[in-house]
Amino acid sequence: MSALDRGCAKTRAWVCEAVRIIEADANRSADTHLLPFPLPAHWNVHLYLKDESTHPTGSLKHRLARSLFLYALCNGWIVEGTPVIEASSGSTAVSEAYFARLLGLPFIAVMPRTTSPEKIHLIERQGGRCHFVDEPGGIYSESRRLADELGGHFLDQFTNAERATDWRGNNNIAESIFEQMAREPHPEPAWVVVGAGTGGTSATIGRYIRYRKLDTHLAVVDPENSVFFDAWRDTEPGLTGCRGSRIEGIGRPRVEPSFLGQVIDRMVKVPDAASIAVIRRVERVLGRRVGGSTGTNLWGAFQLVAELRAAGESGSVVTLLCDGGERYSHTYYDDAWIAAQGMDLAPHDRVLDEFLETGAWVS
C-alpha cells in the first residue's frame, strides 16, 4: 500500500469513528418529550409542546448541529484536525461546540462584539472559542475568511440547514412528532407551528408532511424585525432588513437559503412583547421557564386553537418548546430589560386572559 493509500485509509477510518461517536451520542439520548399544554377538556382541541430543551445542549439546535456535522463528515469536508467555524452567537454555536469537543476538533463561533457574556460563556464552556466582528452582517464573510485562512470548514447553518437533515424520516423532528402523536385523541394534527431562524426545521416538517401525504398544515411564526413574513407574503425572497430579532433563535434580517416558503401554509407575525407575555404566563401554567421563541410559537398556536374552536372543529395543534428560560433571566424575565426595550406587555396579557378563559382570540 502506498503512502497516499495509507493516508486515505487513515482519513476514512477517522471519519468512520467520528460518525460512530455522533451516532452513539444520539443513541444515548432518549427522544424529547411531547407535553400536553393544559386546555379545558370541553374545548376538544388539544395542544402539545415538543420539548427540545431536554437535548444534551438544551435546545432544538442540538438536532441541527448533529445533522450539520454528519453532513460535513460524510461529504469529506471535515477530517481529523479540521477547524470548524460557524456564524452564530446563540444556541447553534453552543450545540456545535459540543459536537466539535466530542470529535476533538477546534471550534470557532463568529459573532457580533455586542453578544452577551452569558452566551459567550455557554459556548466557551463547551470548549468553543468566540471570534468577534463589529458589524453583525459581517459574520458570514468573516466565517468564510477564517475557514480559508485556517484550512477549516464553515458549517454555514443558514445555507445547509434544509439539506443536512433527511426530511423523509431517520428520526428527524417531524417523524418524531407524528410517531408520538399516534395514540392521542387526534393523532394527525390540524397544525404544526414553528418559528424560522435558518428555516431548516420548517423545511423538514413541510417536506415530511407532503411526503407522508398528511392533511396537517404548517404555520410559521415570525417575530419583529424579521423579514421572513413579508418576503413570504409578497413573494420577495431577496428582501432584507436592517435590524436583528430580539427573540433569540428565530427571525432574520435576510431570507436565508434554507428557508423554503413553498412548504409553508400560513405565516403569523408576532409582536415581541406578545412572545414575552406568553412565556411569563407559561411559567405560571407549567411551573417552568421557557425561551422567547417558545412564546412566539405559542402565540401563533393559541390563535389556531381559537380558530378551531370558533369553527366548531375538534383537533390538535403541535408546536415546539425550543429551549429553557434559564438563559434569559437577564432579558425576557427582567422587568428592567423589558422597560428599556420600550415594551408594554399589558395589551397582550389581556388577549391571553380572554383566550385561556374562553377560547376566543380577541386582539
Residue pairs with C-beta under 8 A, 6 or more apart in sequence:
1 9
11 79
11 80
14 79
14 80
15 73
15 74
15 76
15 78
15 79
18 69
18 73
18 78
18 103
19 70
19 73
19 74
21 102
21 103
22 66
22 69
22 70
22 73
22 99
22 102
22 103
25 56
25 66
25 99
25 102
26 66
26 171
29 55
29 56
31 171
31 176
31 180
32 50
32 51
32 52
32 53
32 54
32 55
32 176
33 50
33 51
33 54
34 48
34 49
34 50
34 51
34 177
34 180
34 181
34 318
35 48
35 49
35 50
35 51
35 286
35 321
36 46
36 47
36 48
36 49
37 47
37 48
37 49
37 285
37 286
37 298
38 285
39 45
39 46
39 47
39 305
39 359
40 359
43 305
43 309
43 359
44 314
45 305
45 308
45 309
45 313
45 314
45 315
45 316
45 317
45 359
46 184
46 185
46 186
46 315
46 316
46 317
47 301
47 305
47 316
47 317
47 318
47 319
48 181
48 184
48 189
48 316
48 317
48 318
48 319
49 294
49 298
49 318
49 319
49 320
49 321
50 173
50 176
50 177
50 180
50 318
50 319
50 320
50 321
51 321
52 59
52 60
52 62
52 63
52 173
52 320
52 321
52 322
52 323
53 59
53 290
53 291
53 321
53 322
53 323
53 324
55 62
55 63
55 95
56 62
56 98
57 65
57 91
57 94
57 95
57 98
57 126
58 91
58 94
58 323
58 324
58 327
59 91
59 94
59 95
59 249
59 291
59 322
59 323
59 324
60 91
60 173
60 201
60 249
60 320
60 322
60 323
61 90
61 91
61 92
61 94
61 95
61 249
61 323
62 95
62 98
63 165
63 172
63 173
64 92
64 95
64 157
64 161
64 164
64 165
64 198
64 200
64 201
65 92
65 95
65 96
65 98
65 99
66 95
66 99
67 161
67 164
67 165
68 96
68 155
68 157
68 160
68 161
68 164
69 78
69 96
69 99
69 100
69 103
69 155
70 164
71 160
71 163
71 164
72 78
72 84
72 153
72 155
77 153
78 84
78 103
78 105
78 153
81 105
82 105
82 151
82 152
82 153
83 105
83 106
83 107
83 108
83 146
83 147
83 150
83 151
83 152
83 153
84 96
84 100
84 105
84 106
84 107
84 108
84 152
84 153
84 155
85 107
85 108
85 109
85 110
85 143
85 146
85 147
85 150
85 152
85 153
85 154
85 155
86 92
86 93
86 96
86 107
86 108
86 109
86 110
86 143
86 154
86 155
86 156
86 157
87 110
87 111
87 139
87 140
87 142
87 143
87 154
87 156
87 157
87 158
88 96
88 109
88 110
88 111
88 139
88 157
89 109
89 111
89 112
89 115
89 119
90 119
90 248
90 249
91 248
91 249
91 322
91 323
92 157
92 197
92 198
93 109
93 111
93 119
93 123
93 128
94 119
94 122
94 123
94 126
94 128
96 107
96 109
96 128
96 155
97 107
97 109
97 123
97 126
97 127
97 128
98 126
98 127
100 106
100 107
100 127
100 128
101 107
101 126
101 127
101 128
106 129
106 152
107 126
107 127
107 128
107 129
108 128
108 129
108 130
108 131
108 146
108 152
109 123
109 128
109 129
109 130
109 131
110 131
110 132
110 133
110 139
110 142
110 143
110 146
111 119
111 120
111 130
111 131
111 132
111 133
111 139
112 132
112 133
112 134
112 135
112 136
112 139
113 132
113 133
113 134
114 136
115 130
115 132
116 330
116 331
118 327
118 330
119 327
120 130
122 327
123 130
124 130
131 142
131 146
133 139
133 142
136 244
137 253
140 156
140 158
143 154
143 156
144 154
146 152
146 154
147 153
147 154
157 198
157 200
157 258
158 198
158 199
158 252
158 256
158 257
158 258
159 256
159 257
159 258
160 258
161 198
161 199
161 200
161 201
161 203
161 256
161 258
162 198
162 199
162 200
162 203
162 204
162 257
162 258
162 259
162 260
163 258
164 200
165 172
165 200
165 204
166 172
167 174
167 203
167 204
167 207
167 208
167 211
168 207
168 208
168 211
169 175
169 208
172 204
172 208
173 201
173 204
173 205
173 320
174 192
174 204
174 205
174 207
174 208
174 209
175 208
177 189
177 192
177 205
177 318
178 187
178 188
178 208
178 212
178 214
181 187
181 188
181 189
181 316
181 318
184 316
185 316
186 314
186 315
186 316
187 316
188 214
188 215
188 216
188 316
189 216
189 315
189 316
189 317
189 318
190 216
190 217
190 304
190 308
190 313
190 315
190 316
190 317
191 216
191 217
191 218
191 219
191 301
191 304
191 317
191 318
192 205
192 209
192 216
192 217
192 218
192 219
192 317
192 318
192 319
193 219
193 220
193 221
193 297
193 300
193 301
193 304
193 317
193 318
193 319
193 320
194 201
194 202
194 205
194 218
194 219
194 220
194 221
194 297
194 319
194 320
195 201
195 220
195 221
195 222
195 223
195 247
195 249
195 250
195 251
195 293
195 296
195 297
195 320
195 322
196 202
196 220
196 222
196 226
196 228
196 250
196 251
196 252
196 259
197 249
197 250
197 251
197 252
197 256
197 293
198 256
198 258
198 259
199 228
199 256
199 258
199 259
199 260
200 258
201 320
202 218
202 220
202 259
202 260
202 263
202 264
203 258
203 259
203 260
203 263
205 218
205 263
206 218
206 260
206 263
206 264
207 260
207 263
209 216
209 217
209 218
209 263
210 263
217 265
217 266
218 263
218 264
218 265
218 266
219 264
219 265
219 266
219 267
219 268
219 300
219 304
220 228
220 232
220 264
220 266
220 267
220 268
221 250
221 267
221 268
221 269
221 270
221 296
221 297
221 299
221 300
222 228
222 229
222 250
222 251
222 267
222 268
222 269
222 270
222 296
223 245
223 246
223 247
223 250
223 251
223 270
223 271
223 272
223 275
223 296
224 245
224 246
224 247
224 251
224 269
224 270
224 271
224 272
225 241
225 243
225 244
225 245
225 246
225 251
225 253
226 241
226 245
226 250
226 251
226 252
226 253
227 239
227 240
227 241
227 252
227 253
227 254
227 255
228 251
228 252
228 255
228 259
228 267
229 267
229 268
229 269
230 236
230 239
231 237
231 238
231 239
231 255
231 261
232 261
232 264
232 267
233 267
235 261
237 255
237 261
238 255
239 254
239 255
240 253
240 254
240 255
241 253
241 254
242 253
243 253
244 251
244 252
244 253
245 251
245 252
245 253
246 272
246 292
246 341
247 272
247 275
247 292
247 293
247 295
247 296
248 291
248 292
248 293
248 328
249 291
249 292
249 293
249 322
249 323
250 293
250 296
252 259
268 299
268 300
268 303
270 296
270 299
270 300
271 348
272 292
272 341
272 343
273 343
273 344
273 345
273 347
273 348
274 295
274 296
274 299
274 348
274 351
275 292
275 293
275 295
275 296
275 299
276 292
276 295
276 332
276 338
276 343
276 345
277 295
277 345
277 348
277 349
277 352
278 294
278 295
278 296
278 298
278 299
278 302
278 348
278 352
279 289
279 290
279 291
279 292
279 294
279 295
279 325
279 332
279 333
280 332
280 333
280 345
281 349
281 352
281 356
282 288
282 289
282 290
282 294
282 295
282 298
283 289
283 290
283 325
283 333
288 324
288 325
289 324
289 325
289 326
289 328
289 333
290 321
290 322
290 323
290 324
290 325
291 322
291 323
291 324
291 325
291 327
291 328
291 332
292 328
292 331
292 332
293 320
293 322
293 323
294 319
294 320
294 321
294 322
294 323
295 332
297 319
297 320
297 321
297 322
298 319
300 319
301 317
301 319
302 352
302 355
302 361
303 361
304 317
305 317
305 355
305 359
306 355
306 359
306 360
306 361
307 361
308 314
308 315
308 317
309 359
309 360
310 360
310 361
325 332
325 333
330 337
331 337
332 338
338 345
351 361
351 362
351 363
354 360
354 361
354 362
355 361
